[in-house]
Amino acid sequence: MTTEEFQDYKLEIEELTELLNTEWLDLKNLIISNNINLERTLLVGYYEDAEGKEHGLLYNKKDNFILKFEVFNNNISLTSIDHVNEVSDDYPQLRVAFHQIIIFDIDYDKIFLPY
């Protein structure tokens, strides 16, 4: 990943996370209703498909979990991701999210290693 790609992904994560917390309140409430604490959680990736389904990836820096989600007709499906390589091809932004951990003083022994 080039430095430019890294910076682009970093900006994308910051913008998506801000949208989730301030504007995409329906999505935010669906996530919270599933007992997901959004404190220190990044929206790493997001897209809508041709059928109107919303897809995305959440990474919680505090509790060190990755969740893939799909939303359709105001119903959300959450899938826990145990290994980074399960989603790293679809969401290369995840590697950038791991680097953002440094800012938040996370316990490095609990970090999923992307390699």
N, C-alpha and C positions, 0 to 999 in steps of 0.2 A: 504494500500500500504506500503510495507516495505521500509526501507531506501535504500536498494540496488536497488529495482525497481524504486524508485524515482530518484536516481542518473543515472540509465540506461536511463530512459525516458528523463531526463534533457540533457544528452549527445546526445541522438537521436535528440531531438529538435534543439540543437545547430548545429549538423552536417547537418541536413536537411535544416536548414535556411541558412547555409553557402553554401551548394550546390545550393540552389535556387538563391542566390545572385551572385555566381561566376561561376557556371558551367552549370546549367540548364537554359540557356538563352532563349530558346524557351518558356518554361513554364513561366519564369519571364516576358517575353514580352507579352504573352497572358494575364497574370494577370494585368499588367500595362495598356494594351489596353482597359481594362474594368474599367478604372479610379480608380483602387485600388492603393493606396499609400503604397509601401512596406517599407517605413521608419518605423522602430519599429514594424514590422510585423514578427511573427514567423510562420514557416512552422511546424505545430504541428505533423502532420502525413502524410504519403505518401505511396501509393502502386500501383502496376500495376496488373490488373486482367488478366485472361487467354485470353481475347479478345483483349488485348493491350490497354485498357482504363486506364488512370491514374486517381487516386482518391486521394484526400487529404483534409486537414483542415488547414485554415489560422486563426491566431488570431492576431489582431492588438491591441497592448497595448495602443497606443496613443489615438485612436478613439474608443476603446473598442467595437470591432465587431468580430464576428466569421463567417467565410465563408467556406462552404463545396464546393469543386469543383470536376468536372469530365472533363477530356480532352480526346477527340477522334478525330482522323483525323485533328489535329490542330485547333479544335473548343473547346471552353471552356464553360461549364455550371456552373454558380455560384448560390449557394443557401445560403441565409442569415439564420443564426441559432439564434433564439431568446431565447432559453432556453438551458442551458448546458446539461440537461438530455436528450435532443434529440440526442446527439452524444457521451455522456460520456462513454457509453458501448463500442462503436466502437473505440473511441479515448480516452483512459484513460490518455494519455499524456496531455490532456487539463488541467487537475487539476494541473499538474506540471507547465504548462505555466502560470497559474494564480499566482503561487508562485514566478515566475520569475519577476512579476510586481514590486515587492519590489525594485528591482535594478533600475527601471526606474522612480520612484517617480510619480506614477499614482494617480489620484484622486480616492481614495478608495470608494467614494460615487457612482461612475459610474461602479464599477466592478460587473459583473454577479456573483452571489454567486453559487458555485457548489453544494450546499446542499439543 
